[in-house]
Amino acid sequence: MERQFLAAVCFSALIAIWSRVNAAAIPNSCPLPPQLKAKYDFDWKLKNGEKQNLIAKVAYLKLVLSWSPTYCESLSATARNKQFQCRNSDSFGLIVHGLWPQAAKPAAINDHPRNCQDDKQLNATLVKRFYCMMPDEYLMQAEWEKHGSCHYATANDYFTTIEKFYKSLNIPNIRSMKNSTQANIRRAFLQSNPKLFASAIQVSMNPPNRLKEVKICYDLKNQLKN
């Protein structure tokens, strides 16, 4: 009896150690570029159609996940070769596009909080920490300045919140789905995430039947929105 008890204790300890090791390894569980781009700062004033909205009130948050294979397919060969995630297409699936603070009743996209703060280029340590969920330096910089700065005090707060949301989701194995239609992908998310409300998820497709994005809504207490 005592021997069985000790064996159970040892097994539990090994499981705990294994879990900690794997949890710590998650940020580095994807290929990283040999070096980051020298410049990846973002300036909304240089973008056609971009506006600044400092007065819109944040009503809820929208986590936007992008299906990397479809994004890469949409690019020209030249543009695709410049994207690290596209050169490693087997390594990236449903990645984070961004976390968008949203207004309650917008009439247009620029009615949402937008481009609230110009900030210096994100430091390399922060970029590398979150690269596996958001594999592009410029994307991270743009999403922080365009969206994150409208609700979060620091870039670290923004990306840490995204990481919390991202890791809390049970993401279905979309690559293995035989019939990856919009309805089937949505159903798979709802089945894999029992706390996810049907009204809080939106699945967008590119023709003919290619997953583009999955959007999931959260309230301001960081809970799945009803």
Residue pairs with C-beta under 8 A, 6 or more apart in sequence:
26 132
26 167
27 128
27 129
27 130
27 131
27 132
28 132
29 132
30 88
30 91
30 92
30 131
30 132
30 135
31 84
31 88
31 91
32 128
32 131
33 84
36 124
36 127
36 128
36 137
37 137
37 138
39 121
40 121
40 122
40 137
40 138
40 140
40 141
41 120
41 121
41 141
42 138
42 141
42 142
42 145
42 146
43 118
44 50
44 52
44 114
44 115
44 118
44 145
44 146
50 114
50 115
50 146
51 110
51 114
51 115
52 114
52 115
52 116
53 110
53 111
53 112
53 113
53 114
53 115
53 116
53 150
54 113
54 116
54 150
56 103
56 106
56 111
56 112
56 113
56 114
56 150
57 103
57 104
57 113
58 101
58 102
58 103
58 113
58 150
58 151
58 220
59 102
59 103
59 104
59 220
60 101
60 102
60 104
60 217
60 218
60 219
60 220
60 225
61 99
61 100
61 101
61 102
61 151
61 217
61 218
61 219
61 220
61 222
62 99
62 100
62 102
62 215
62 216
62 217
62 218
63 96
63 99
63 162
63 165
63 166
63 215
63 216
63 217
63 218
64 96
64 97
64 98
64 99
64 100
64 213
64 214
64 215
65 94
65 95
65 96
65 97
65 166
65 213
65 214
65 215
65 216
66 94
66 95
66 96
66 97
66 212
66 213
67 93
67 94
67 174
67 210
67 211
67 212
67 213
67 214
68 85
68 86
68 89
68 92
68 93
68 94
68 95
68 135
69 89
69 93
70 206
70 210
70 211
70 212
71 85
71 86
71 212
72 80
72 83
72 85
72 86
72 89
73 210
74 206
75 83
75 86
80 86
80 87
81 87
83 136
84 135
84 136
85 91
85 92
85 95
85 135
85 136
92 135
93 171
93 174
93 175
94 171
94 174
94 214
95 133
95 134
95 135
96 133
96 134
96 162
96 166
97 134
97 139
97 143
97 213
98 139
98 143
98 146
98 147
98 148
98 162
99 143
99 147
99 148
99 158
99 161
99 162
99 165
100 112
100 147
101 112
101 113
101 147
101 148
101 150
101 151
102 112
102 113
102 217
103 111
103 112
103 113
106 112
113 147
113 150
113 151
114 146
114 147
114 150
115 145
115 146
115 149
115 150
116 149
116 150
117 145
117 149
117 150
118 145
119 144
119 145
119 149
119 155
121 141
122 137
122 140
122 141
122 144
122 155
126 155
126 156
126 159
127 137
127 140
129 159
130 140
130 159
130 162
130 163
133 162
133 163
133 166
134 140
134 143
134 159
134 162
140 159
144 155
144 158
144 159
148 155
148 158
148 159
149 158
151 158
152 158
152 161
161 222
164 222
165 216
165 218
165 222
169 189
169 193
169 216
170 192
170 193
171 189
171 192
172 185
172 188
172 189
172 191
172 192
174 180
174 185
174 188
174 211
177 184
177 185
177 188
180 209
180 211
181 205
181 209
182 203
182 204
182 205
182 209
182 211
185 203
185 211
185 214
186 201
186 203
189 196
189 201
189 203
189 214
190 196
190 198
190 201
195 224
196 216
196 224
197 224
197 225
197 226
199 225
199 226
200 216
200 217
200 218
200 224
200 225
200 226
201 214
201 215
201 216
201 217
202 214
202 215
202 216
203 211
203 213
203 214
203 215
204 211
204 212
204 213
204 214
204 215
205 211
205 212
206 212
216 224
217 224
217 225
218 224
218 225
219 225
